[in-house]
Amino acid sequence: MDADPPTLDITVCTRDGRPVRVPGLARWLAATAPARARGSVTVVLVGDTAMRRLNREWRDKDYATDVLSFPADDDGPRVRGQQRHLGDIVIATGVATRQAREAGHAYGTELKVLALHGLLHLLGYDHETDEGQMRRVEARLRRKGGLAAGLIERESRA
């Protein structure tokens, strides 16, 4: 009998690894993700101060951004039965709250927008250099997931 195909396993937690209950986020992201997104992903919810520190350290930008993606650096051999860790998506909760208010939707919806955007970065997409490829994929997936607007689309209107 064949094993089940690999899936996208998503954990939502705080920066110290404590689980966070965000109803439907992990299930929604797994269902909305591109078919090639297989393995594990951690979505880490942090405060704006922690996000500002990360953004300064990794991007030399001194402000709290909404989402950062940290792809896993694990191209080594896999142990049979273990999923590949794709990486971590870090979301600033304060920024997400403000953006949800500005966009006129729920905080949970904003987390979906940001998590999808972060996942695409983990998969290698880069809207700053890919001549619209990430924008097109994000638009298709957000429609699939029932989101009115994606992050790239929203930023281009600003």
N, C-alpha and C positions, 0 to 999 in steps of 0.2 A: 504494500500500500504506500502511495506517495505521501510525503509530508505536505502539510498545508503550505501555500506560498508565503514568503516572508511578508510582514506587514509593517506599517509605520506605528511604532510604539511611542507614545508621547507622555511625558511626565511633566506636571506643572508644580513648581516648588518655589520657595524663597531662596535667597542666595546661600543660606546655610543648610539647604537641602530638605527643609520641612515641607511636606506636601501642602499645597494650596488647593482649596476646592473652588473651581471655576466651572460651574455647571455647563456641560456641553462643549467646552473649548477643545479638549483633546480629541473627543469623538468627531467633532466637526472638522478639525484640521486633518485628521487621518482620512476622513471621507472625501475631503475637498482636494487633497494633495495630488500632484501628478502621479501617475502609476509608477514611475521610476523611483519615487521617494519611498525607499524601504530601509528599515533599520530603526534606531531609536533616536529620539530628539528630546532634549530637555528645554522646557520653557521656564525661564527664571524671572520672577517678578521682583523688582527692586524699587527702592525709593529714588527720588530724583537726585539726591546727593551722591548715592552710589553710582548712578548712571553717569552723572557728570564726571566723576572720577574715572570711570571706565572709558568714556569718550575722550577724555584728556589723555589718558595713558595710551590708548590704542589708535586714536585718530588725530591727536594734537588739536582737538576742538574743545574749548573750555565752556561747555554748556551741557545740560541734560538733554540728550536726544531721545526720541521715542523708542527706537528699537535698534539693537545691535545683534549681529550674528557672528558666532565663533565656530567655524567649521572644525570638525575633529581632524586631528592630524594622525590618522591611523590607517595608513595604506598597507600595513603589514598583514601577515597571514591571519586568518580567522580560525577560531576553534569551532569545530563542527557544531552546529546548533546555536551558536551565538549570533546575535544580530550585530550588525555594524552600527556604531554610534556615528550619526551624521554630524552632530554638533549641538551647540547651545544657542538658544534665542533668548536674549535678555530684553525685557520690556520695562520701561519706567512707568510706574503706576500713576504718579502725579501728572506726568505729561499725557498719558493715555486718558486720564479723567478729564483734563482740560480739552483735549482734542475731541473726545466724545461729545462734550458739551457744545463745542464750536460746530461740530458736524451735525448736531441734532439727533444723535442716536445714543443707545445705551452703552455703558462702559464695557459690557460683555461683547458687544458688536465691535467696539474699537480694539479689544484684545484680539478678535478674529482677524481684523484688517492687519494689525501689526504682526501677528503670528504667521499669517500667510506670507507677508512680505519677507519676514525673517527666514522662513523656510526656503523660499526661492533663492535667497542669498546662500543658504547652506548647500543648495543644489548647484551652485556655481553661476547663477545669473547675476549680472551687475548692470543696473539701469543707467549707470553713469558712463558705460563704455560699450554697451551692446546694441546700439542703434535701434532701440525700441523692442527688442526681443522679450525682455523681462516684462515690459509694459503689456505686451500682447498676451503673454502667458498669465500674468496676474489678472488681466481683465477677463480672460476665459474662465479661470478658476474662481474668481469672485462671483461671477454670474452663476457658475455651477453651485457655489456655496450660498447663494442668495444675498450677497452683499451689494449694496447700491453703488459704492465707489471704493476703489482701491487706493492705496497710499500714493503710488506714483501718479495716478490720475489726479488725485487731490492736490498733490504738491505742484503739478504743472499748471493748475488753475490759479495758484497763489501768486 
